[in-house]
Structures are given as C-alpha cells and as structure tokens.
C-alpha cells in the first residue's frame, strides 16, 4: 500500500487491488470508500498515516456498494461513522439488492489468465461477501457535504445505479470511483479508462453520464483502481471514452 498526501489533508491510499481516500481537516477525519473486507488493517493504517485516529472516523462516503469499496463499512459504522452514498445505492448497501459481477461472471471469464489470478486473489480478501449496514444516508447531488473538505457529490450512474463521484473544489481533486479508473488488475493497459464491461450494471448509461465529470474543475484524478493521475479531468474523460 502507498499512502500519499496528494493535496493538503487529502490522502490517497493506493493498493494493487483497489484505492480509497482519507480526508483530514481541523482534527476531523472522513473516508471515501474502504477497500475489501480483508484490507481492514490497511484502512486503519492509512488513517493513522494521515495523523488521524481510525476510531474517530466521522463519515464514510461511498462511491458505490461493491465489496472492494465497502469492506470495512459495517465495522466503521459500528464505531460511529455515518455512511453516505448516492440515494439509488442505498438498497444495495442495506443488502436488499445486488448489482455486481457474480462469482459465475468471473468463472465464465476465468480462461483469461488475468481474470483467474485476480479472482483468486480477491476471494482471499473477502471478495465474495456483501457487506451491509442498516441506515446509510443519501447524499444530495451538487450539495457540499458537512465533512472534511466539503466534497460535492456528482451522480454518475452506470457502473451501479447510484454510483457517485466526489469533487473537492478547493483542492482541484475529483474522486471518480469506478466510473473512470487509471488501471485495473485485469486490464492490460494503464491510463484513463472504463473498467471491464462485465463489472458494470449498465455500460451504455455509464458512457452517457461520464461527460458530466468533464465539466468539473479538477486536475487531479483519484480513481477507484489504478494510480492517481495529474491531468485535467476533461482530458481524462476524453481519453477514457476514446478507448
Ligand atoms: Zn471497484
């Protein structure tokens, strides 16, 4: 794991399988996404590296409900963190519905060597679980949240119905989740791209909504998978759509 302060009080935790972000300001701390269930010790370590206390995370913002982004969610909620996500994502977070690649989806593609290796690896990290919480709270699109760095939710449905990016206007940062990534364990290429289509609930809808990202004022992209990218978001979106 690499934990890097990419802007003042904005810490990017990058692992080979997934990323998350620690937001610290005036002694307050929040997270955007929280890795696989098996990455709980890394989540806590990343928060400590930012200088904050993992037991005092006030909010967990989620880009979406997939297990690689929600692994520590039940644990952090039990410690008192509010769980925030796009409204359409709440049924999945409560465990009422599932919108994700199944073990069968992965098995059908296991002839691809990268998929097989990835599938075995993430299974060990709890990748077949569906973490859930009772009372996630919906975010209002376009309204800054009362958490460190006042992230602004940007709905980007497609990967999942309630997938949401978070824009940090003051820092010029956008946290894109899985709507736009810069790499993935099963992808042979690096750079701005969409994730392999089989992970998406609705690929066509994702491509139609991605241009919303391009309108943001941001030149540092923090994706759900792959390294951080210093590039105007409009250019990153254009490159991803051109692939
Ligand atoms: Zn993901």
Boltz pocket constraint, residues with backbone or C-beta under 6 A from the ligand:
constraints:
  - pocket:
      binder: B
      contacts: [[A, 18], [A, 66], [A, 68], [A, 69], [A, 178], [A, 224], [A, 225]]
      max_distance: 6.0
